[in-house]
Amino acid sequence: MSEPKAPIPAPGDTYKGWLFKWTNYIKGYQRRWFVLSNGLLSYYRTQAEMGHTCRGTINLATANIAVEDSCNFVISNGGTQTYHLKASSEVERQRWITALELAKAKAFRMQAESDDSGDESSPPAAGQGGGSRNSEVQSTLRTLGSKVEDLSTCNDLIAKHGSALQRSLSELEGVRLEGQTSEKIRQVTERATLFRITSNAMINACRDFLSLAQAHSKRWQKALQAEREQRVRLEETLEQLAKQHNHLERAFRGATVLPPSQSNPAIDNKGSAPVKGDASDEDDENEFFDACEDVQEFITVPADPKYHRSGSNVSGISSEMGMDDGTTSLDEQSVASNPESPQSQEVVPMRKRRARIPDKPNYSLNLWSIMKNCIGKELSKIPMPVNFNEPLSMLQRLSEDLEYYELLDRAAKCNNSLEQMCYVAAFTVSSYSTTVHRTGKPFNPLLGETFELDRAQECGYRSLCEQVSHHPPAAAHHAISERGWTLRQEIALASKFRGKYLSIMPMGSIHCIFEKSDNHYSWKKVTTTVHNIIVGKLWIDQSGEIDVVNHRTGDRCHLKFAPYSYFSRDVARKVTGVVTDKDGKAHFVLSGTWDEKMEYSRVMQSSRGGENGAEGRQKTVYQTLKAKELWKKTPLPDGAENMYYFSTLALTLNEPEEGVAPTDSRRRPDQRLMEQGRWEEANAEKQRLEEKQRTVRREREREANCSASPSEEAKEPADGGGHQDNYKAMWFERRVDPATGEPTHIYTGGYWEAKEQGSWDSCPDIF
């Protein structure tokens, strides 16, 4: 379940990654892209800036690296530059510290070599440094070898001439005749001259050798000292890694933990820690994250090895879940292999859907262009420009919940309700994966607006949405699949603006019914928060808790969406959960992130653990088998950043189709104009449609007041859901849900039959 560890870089490698850099007390930590190369640590706001804009660089050769706590560390070069950095976890911090220490040692050596040789040029590139140093050493060795050979030759000559001189002197002592004296003296003189010449050569060769040795001695001493220091640092790093490994091993064996209230749908949600800052001194595009500390929900512990062996002690579990070693996991089953699927009976040519839309124009938002259209108008009639929108309606965004419909297809095949619950829970999480970069506001649907998503040919399901109320805005959604499941929901949105961020609270329940087992699941959505409304770059977070309930069996899955925190060591956008039966016994543990993937682990045994120091209550330890993947997000298409970060499904939602209802969102003119990049025309059309809707509403209210008697008006309150539009939906009817007892809009049928007949006479003219 943990992330794989990145390899520690070799001394010549380039190391890159995200770190949080402290900017000031107003903005706090900001997420930046750091690059470590050639002894230099540089940072950029995004990876795209690497080619043209560097925000800062620090030379590690003279820098001091200090660790503050488990995730924070400081890099300073003596006062002019100081970086206060924060990693996402302790392991990630240690990777950076190791890479920085290795790069610092390398930069120190290269600077020492440059100083000694008098070369003031920059250090060689990482790929050439090793070859340059090796060539220099070989050249030095060859020079020293040549000098040694010269010394050896001079030694031989000195020995030879010294022997000759000795013989001449001996002969001189035996000379008695004066005629021979001059000749011997001349020989001695010659021998002495040769000896002096050879000795001088010997002395010069020794002097050259000594000078060369002295020239390189200082450099070798520095290199040796640097190697010793690097060895000490590596030993310290290795010792620290060993301690961390020991600590993690103890934590892995010793257990962590779910609070005992986990089986209870109501779990205390931790508060937020103070925020360091709320504005930026760099520019308005800087990201900002709320700083709140959240206690980790649980850490799973590996089950006893006996549970991994196939035998009598696990045969019951294997037959029940069908996911032990040696059996086929549901993840490996293909939906297409279902013999009941119509696709397996006959081959039908698939419609080719579009894969691109026009790129988003780079229009600057002129505040005066908005304000001049608001002069003299009521506040409720002020139109919001499409600059804040994306070219999809809220009905189409609601249909995007079916992006990962395959999870419900797999759930429909499950024979075990607890196993089925895992897939339903993963489906609830997957519906948020498309929102991570989608900061644009969808168009508010007009009353009576519909949207159909007919994917019966490709995916086996059909979906229909209708805007059933305008004040408050509410949409009903119904989807049915040929593979044995039905999804329905009614969602109304409530929002609160809190200065720096906007909280959007969806109200209403989502229901999923499986035809084969008659299992009926329901759940609600979590709160969506849009940050940096006033200043900075918009970003989205999901937080809160979801209880997925099986109304037939009493099974329950409690999911917790952890809010983003500066100080949490957990991964961002984390989701955790536990699947329990009606008696509260845990069977599966879920873990992952709402923007990437979800995994599940089967619980083999649970026990009471130690007490939490903060709350003084006991924890529950779950022993689980190896985690398996439930769901993984499909990558966005190429160029998605220029297409409003739409997914592959979202790109097709507004594609024109023949035969759809006149009220379908695809026929909405302002939305179509915005998609085509004609934003000024879209703003004018949007204003026309909104005014038309107000006129129709006033007429409907007038007719309702005229037809109703005073006594009936006095007795007729707003309905239980707060819908006060006096509007009767075309394809949905308001009823009391038998499972939850809540009033909701349920599909009454007739839409797809009307489409086949092309009979849309009863549809209102809303566009």
C-alpha positions, 0 to 999 in steps of 0.5 A, spaced: 500 500 500 505 504 500 509 508 495 515 504 492 521 508 494 525 511 489 532 509 488 537 514 491 541 517 486 548 516 484 553 522 485 553 524 478 545 523 477 540 529 476 535 528 482 528 532 481 522 532 484 516 536 488 518 540 495 514 545 499 518 552 499 517 557 505 516 564 502 513 568 507 508 569 513 503 571 508 503 565 503 507 560 507 509 554 504 509 553 496 509 547 492 515 548 487 519 543 482 526 542 484 532 540 480 539 538 483 544 537 477 552 539 477 552 541 484 547 546 483 540 546 486 535 550 482 527 551 483 521 552 478 514 554 479 512 548 474 516 543 470 514 547 464 518 553 466 525 549 466 526 551 459 526 558 460 525 561 467 529 559 473 526 562 480 533 561 484 539 557 484 544 555 490 551 552 490 552 546 494 559 547 494 559 552 500 552 550 502 550 548 509 545 542 510 541 542 516 535 537 518 529 541 522 524 535 523 522 529 520 520 533 514 523 539 514 530 541 512 534 548 511 539 549 505 544 556 506 550 558 503 552 563 509 546 568 509 545 571 502 541 565 500 537 560 505 531 555 503 526 552 508 524 546 505 519 541 506 518 534 503 511 530 503 514 525 508 520 523 512 522 518 507 522 523 501 526 528 506 531 523 507 532 521 499 533 529 498 538 529 504 542 523 501 542 526 494 544 533 496 550 531 501 552 526 495 552 532 490 555 537 495 561 532 496 562 532 489 561 540 488 567 540 493 572 536 490 571 539 483 571 546 486 578 544 490 581 541 483 579 548 480 582 552 485 589 548 485 589 548 478 588 555 477 582 554 472 577 559 473 572 556 468 566 552 471 566 545 473 565 540 467 558 537 466 556 531 470 557 526 464 564 529 463 567 529 470 569 522 471 573 522 464 576 528 465 579 527 472 581 520 470 585 523 464 588 528 469 590 522 473 593 518 468 597 524 465 600 525 472 602 518 473 606 518 466 610 524 468 612 521 474 614 515 471 618 518 466 621 522 472 623 516 476 626 513 469 630 519 469 632 518 476 634 511 475 638 512 468 642 518 472 643 513 478 646 508 473 651 513 470 653 516 477 655 509 479 659 508 472 663 514 473 664 514 480 667 507 479 671 510 473 673 515 478 675 511 483 680 507 479 683 513 476 684 515 483 687 509 485 692 509 479 694 516 481 696 513 488 701 508 484 704 513 479 712 514 480 714 517 474 713 524 472 711 523 465 705 519 467 703 524 472 700 529 467 696 524 463 693 521 470 691 528 472 688 529 466 684 522 466 682 524 473 679 531 471 675 528 465 672 523 470 670 528 475 667 533 470 663 527 467 661 525 475 659 533 476 655 533 470 651 527 471 650 529 479 647 535 476 642 532 472 641 527 478 639 533 482 635 537 477 631 530 476 630 530 483 628 537 483 623 536 478 620 530 481 620 534 488 616 540 485 611 535 481 610 531 488 609 538 492 604 541 486 599 534 487 600 533 494 595 538 497 590 536 492 591 529 493 590 531 501 584 535 499 581 529 495 583 524 501 579 528 506 573 529 502 573 522 501 573 521 508 568 526 510 563 522 504 565 516 507 563 518 514 556 521 511 555 515 508 556 511 514 551 516 518 546 516 512 546 508 512 545 508 520 539 513 520 536 508 514 537 502 519 534 506 524 528 508 520 528 501 517 527 498 524 522 503 526 518 502 520 519 494 522 516 495 529 510 499 527 509 494 521 509 489 526 506 492 532 500 495 529 496 501 528 489 502 528 482 504 527 478 507 532 473 503 535 468 507 533 470 505 526 464 501 525 459 506 527 458 511 521 459 517 525 466 518 526 469 524 529 472 529 524 479 532 526 479 540 526 484 544 522 491 547 525 492 554 524 494 556 517 501 560 516 498 565 510 493 566 505 496 571 500 502 571 496 508 575 495 510 572 488 504 572 484 497 570 483 498 564 480 501 561 486 498 555 489 495 555 497 494 549 501 490 549 508 494 547 513 490 542 518 493 536 521 489 530 521 490 523 525 492 517 520 486 513 520 489 506 520 495 502 518 494 495 516 498 489 519 500 483 515 496 477 517 499 471 520 503 466 514 498 461 516 492 465 512 496 465 506 496 457 505 491 454 502 488 448 506 482 447 511 483 453 515 482 457 510 477 453 505 471 457 508 474 464 506 476 462 499 470 459 497 466 465 500 471 470 497 474 467 491 480 471 491 485 467 495 492 465 492 490 460 486 483 463 485 481 468 480 481 475 482 475 479 480 480 484 478 482 479 472 475 478 470 473 481 463 466 484 463 466 483 456 467 475 457 460 475 460 456 470 456 449 474 457 452 481 454 449 482 448 456 484 445 458 477 445 452 475 441 453 479 435 458 484 432 455 491 432 459 497 429 461 502 434 460 509 433 466 513 433 466 519 438 470 525 438 477 525 442 478 533 441 474 539 442 477 546 440 482 549 445 480 554 451 481 561 448 486 565 452 481 571 454 483 575 460 477 577 464 476 584 464 472 586 470 469 593 467 466 589 462 462 585 467 461 591 471 458 595 465 453 590 464 450 590 471 449 598 472 442 599 474 440 592 474 437 588 480 442 583 483 439 577 482 439 579 474 446 580 474 449 575 469 455 571 470 460 571 464 462 564 461 469 566 463 468 562 469 465 556 466 466 550 462 462 548 456 458 543 460 452 543 464 451 540 471 447 535 468 453 533 464 457 533 470 452 529 473 453 524 468 460 523 469 459 519 475 459 513 470 466 514 468 468 508 471 461 504 470 465 497 469 466 497 477 458 496 477 459 491 472 464 487 476 459 488 482 453 485 479 457 479 478 459 478 485 456 473 489 458 475 496 455 482 498 461 484 502 465 483 496 460 487 492 460 493 497 468 494 495 466 495 488 460 500 490 465 503 495 470 504 489 465 507 484 463 512 489 470 514 490 472 514 482 466 519 481 471 525 484 477 523 480 475 527 474 474 534 479 481 534 481 483 539 475 476 542 473 476 549 476 471 551 471 463 552 473 458 548 469 452 551 466 446 552 471 441 547 467 435 551 465 428 548 468 426 542 464 433 541 461 435 534 460 441 530 458 441 523 455 447 519 455 446 513 451 452 508 451 448 501 450 452 499 444 459 501 447 458 500 455 451 497 456 447 502 459 443 508 458 442 515 462 438 520 463 438 527 467 433 532 468 433 539 472 427 538 476 427 544 480 430 551 479 429 554 486 433 551 489 436 547 483 436 540 483 437 535 478 434 527 478 438 522 474 437 515 472 441 510 469 440 502 467 445 497 465 443 491 461 449 488 466 444 488 472 444 494 475 440 501 476 443 507 479 439 513 481 440 520 484 437 526 486 442 532 487 441 539 490 447 543 491 448 548 497 454 553 497 457 557 503 462 562 501 467 563 507 472 568 504 478 565 501 474 558 499 467 556 497 464 550 500 459 546 496 455 541 499 451 536 495 444 534 498 440 528 496 442 520 496 445 516 491 442 509 490 444 503 486 440 496 486 443 490 483 438 486 479 441 479 481 441 479 488 436 485 490 442 488 494 440 496 495 446 501 496 445 508 498 450 513 500 451 521 500 456 525 497 462 529 501 463 536 501 467 539 495 471 545 497 474 550 492 480 554 495 483 561 493 477 564 490 479 571 491 487 571 490 491 565 487 490 559 483 484 555 484 484 548 487 479 543 489 479 538 495 474 533 497 473 532 504 468 529 509 465 522 510 461 517 506 457 511 509 455 506 503 449 502 506 446 495 504 439 496 506 438 488 504 443 485 508 445 491 513 453 491 511 456 498 511 462 501 508 465 507 512 469 512 507 473 518 510 476 523 505 482 526 509 482 534 507 489 536 505 494 538 510 501 541 510 503 538 516 500 531 515 505 525 513 500 522 509 499 522 501 494 528 499 487 526 497 487 520 501 481 516 502 480 510 507 475 505 509 472 499 512 467 494 510 463 491 516 457 486 516 451 488 520 454 485 526 460 490 526 465 485 524 470 488 519 472 484 513 475 489 508 480 495 509 480 500 503 485 505 502 487 510 496 486 517 493 480 519 490 484 522 484 488 516 482 486 509 485 483 505 490 486 498 493 482 493 498 485 488 503 481 482 506 481 482 514 483 476 517 484 477 524 482 484 528 484 485 536 485 491 541 491 495 540 494 500 545 491 507 547 491 513 543 495 518 547 491 524 544 484 521 546 486 516 551 482 510 547 483 503 545 485 502 537 483 496 533 488 492 529 487 489 523 491 483 520 490 483 512 492 480 506 496 483 501 492 489 498 489 488 491 487 494 486 480 495 485 480 501 481 485 506 477 484 512 474 485 513 466 490 518 464 487 524 461 487 525 453 493 528 450 492 536 450 487 536 456 490 542 459 488 546 453 481 542 453 478 544 460 482 538 463 476 534 460 476 526 460 475 522 454 468 521 456 467 528 458 470 530 451 464 526 448 458 529 452 457 535 448 458 532 442 452 533 437 447 527 436 441 526 432 434 524 435 435 527 442 430 531 445 429 538 444 431 540 451 437 536 451 443 540 453 447 539 447 442 544 444 443 549 448 446 555 444 450 559 449 454 552 451 455 551 444 458 558 443 463 557 449 465 551 446 467 554 439 471 559 443 465 565 441 465 567 448 462 574 447 456 571 443 455 566 449 455 571 454 449 575 450 446 568 449 446 566 456 443 572 458 437 571 453 436 564 456 436 567 463 431 572 462 427 567 458 427 563 464 425 568 468 419 570 464 416 563 463 417 562 471 413 568 472 407 566 467 407 559 471 406 562 477 401 567 475 397 561 472 398 557 478 395 563 483 389 564 478 387 556 478 388 555 485 383 557 490 385 561 497 383 555 501 388 551 497 393 556 497 393 556 504 393 549 505 399 548 499 405 548 502 412 547 499 413 540 498 418 536 503 424 537 498 423 545 498 421 545 491 417 551 490 417 552 482 410 549 481 413 545 475 412 538 474 417 534 471 417 531 464 420 524 466 421 524 473 415 523 479 416 525 486 415 519 491 417 517 497 423 512 497 422 506 500 429 504 502 430 511 506 424 514 507 426 520 503 422 524 498 426 524 491 424 524 484 424 517 481 424 516 473 417 514 471 419 511 464 417 513 457 423 517 454 427 512 450 420 510 447 419 517 445 426 518 442 424 511 438 418 514 435 421 521 435 415 524 439 417 530 443 411 534 442 410 535 450 417 537 451 417 545 453 421 550 449 426 552 453 432 554 448 
